[in-house]
Amino acid sequence: MNIVRDKLDKVISDNRLRIKFFTCFRELDLAIFVLNNRRIIQRSLSSYPVLEQAIDWELLQYTVSDYGIHWPELDADLSLRGFLLEETMKLVAA
């Protein structure tokens, strides 16, 4: 059962948004998160020190859930909600 706490949670729930795929390009300091609606969220890989310091194999060992993405080998999690809040803040600040 999904609990809707606010409008952002409602958007995520109503649109069934999920992270579908992750990749990164170390030489470009780029982390890419592809959502199931074909939207792309990109961040600097260096924004996530635990990911930046991981070996390539560890980065490929991720799982996705309704809430975000998890790297069991690294004990690291990033939430879809957090990404979308950051995207919203970018729009407001622009």
PyMOL commands that set and color helices and strands:
alter all, ss='L'
color gray80, all
select helices_A, chain A and resi 7-14+26-28+45-47+49-52+56-60+80-93
alter helices_A, ss='H'
color red, helices_A
select strands_A, chain A and resi 19-25+30-35+40-43+63-64+68-71+76-79
alter strands_A, ss='S'
color yellow, strands_A
deselect
rebuild
show_as cartoon
